[in-house]
Amino acid sequence: MIPMVDTKSDLKLYEKEILKEVAAVIRGGEYIFGPKSKKIEEKIAEYVGVKYALGLASGTDAITLGLKALGIGEGDEVITTPFTFFATAESIAHVGAKPVFADIEEETFNIDPKEIITKITIKTKAIIVVHLFGLAANMDEIMKIAKEHGLYVIEDACQALGTRYKGKMAGSIGDIGCFSFYPTKNLGACGDAGMLTTNSLELKSKIIQLRNHGSLERYIHNTVGINSRLDEIQAAILLVKLKYFEELLDKRNSIAKTYYTGLKNILKLPEYIQSREHTYHQYSFRVEKREGFMEYLKEKGISSMIYYPIPLHLQKAFSHLNYQKGDFPKTEKISDEIISLPLYPTLSKTLQQYIINTVVEFINNP
Ligand SMILES: *Cc1c(COP(=O)(O)O)cnc(C)c1O
């Protein structure tokens, strides 16, 4: 079976180097926020083009602590997309604020700035944009709206390390950027890890406290925080992988290009947008007769996935928000039709071609 991602074969690309670095960390005896953690924070800040990057335990923590650092909580509303991984809106709920959803653009699957405007109330404090599947949201429009209404912007760039928007990196445009190094993300650790990026010194200091039980000085607690640490072993692994990261993005791009060339005549695929450099965290597009299509791929030994089958406004966990089916027609339609194909750096040319041929076979003879 061709998997959606192949973390094992991807790791082989630099296995020796990683094992050496991991062994050095274990022998060194410093396992949390050691020199490797500091280094990866510096490197990510430099790569994303921001002043500060702060290591955390996960991407979810980056969003949650980001909201907390901005002072968002009980009584506040935060606008976001209903078409994303659950963690985006879960974080809003975790700080006691109310997630308010706004429908997406059909072409990019990202939040629609025009829809954001209709959701702004006196209680709105922030917008969380998600650069879904590695394609940047319409940041110019969103930043303009935020400025006009005095709102903060958090970029959930958990799927979008390396994504560019008009030359700027995702995670460097809003007040805060959030990254995940979950193993299957563009830059994956061998475990959980995350990072928050910002240009604000004030936010940086707040995050440093919040990630360490509200403390800057040992046993002196200024506020109530959490434990969200960057593991030194993960930092060492990320440092090795970051060296090859642009090459890995090129590989992703080249696979996406191959899919596009092979399938553009029979399917509606994500178009290349000049100003928004896609990093293809997922290769997702819409199909009719999705069930039969997935079944056929499975018979032919090809994995496929639905990201995401249930939009967040229809999730049980948010039933108290009283959204109904039909509230976000574009999101709902796309959830019903979207599918993702395998895409990972070591996916061979032969397999890419086999996947294309199989898709063509089905589409021509459903
Ligand atoms: C993965 C992901 C997260 C959460 O990251 P974790 O590191 O798994 O906590 C948040 N938002 C989006 C869009 C994601 O894809």
PDBQT file of the ligand as one rigid body, heavy atoms in Angstrom, charges set to zero:
ROOT
HETATM    1  C1  LIG A 401      -1.220  19.980  13.209  1.00  0.00    +0.000 C 
HETATM    2  C2  LIG A 401      -2.035  21.175  13.326  1.00  0.00    +0.000 A 
HETATM    3  C3  LIG A 401      -2.217  21.838  14.533  1.00  0.00    +0.000 A 
HETATM    4  C4  LIG A 401      -1.739  21.292  15.847  1.00  0.00    +0.000 C 
HETATM    5  O1  LIG A 401      -0.392  20.998  15.921  1.00  0.00    +0.000 OA
HETATM    6  P1  LIG A 401       0.100  19.927  17.017  1.00  0.00    +0.000 P 
HETATM    7  O2  LIG A 401       1.582  20.064  16.997  1.00  0.00    +0.000 OA
HETATM    8  O3  LIG A 401      -0.361  18.588  16.548  1.00  0.00    +0.000 OA
HETATM    9  O4  LIG A 401      -0.491  20.308  18.315  1.00  0.00    +0.000 OA
HETATM   10  C5  LIG A 401      -2.949  23.012  14.544  1.00  0.00    +0.000 A 
HETATM   11  N1  LIG A 401      -3.479  23.507  13.426  1.00  0.00    +0.000 NA
HETATM   12  C6  LIG A 401      -3.341  22.906  12.237  1.00  0.00    +0.000 A 
HETATM   13  C7  LIG A 401      -3.929  23.533  11.032  1.00  0.00    +0.000 C 
HETATM   14  C8  LIG A 401      -2.628  21.707  12.147  1.00  0.00    +0.000 A 
HETATM   15  O5  LIG A 401      -2.520  21.101  10.963  1.00  0.00    +0.000 OA
ENDROOT
TORSDOF 0
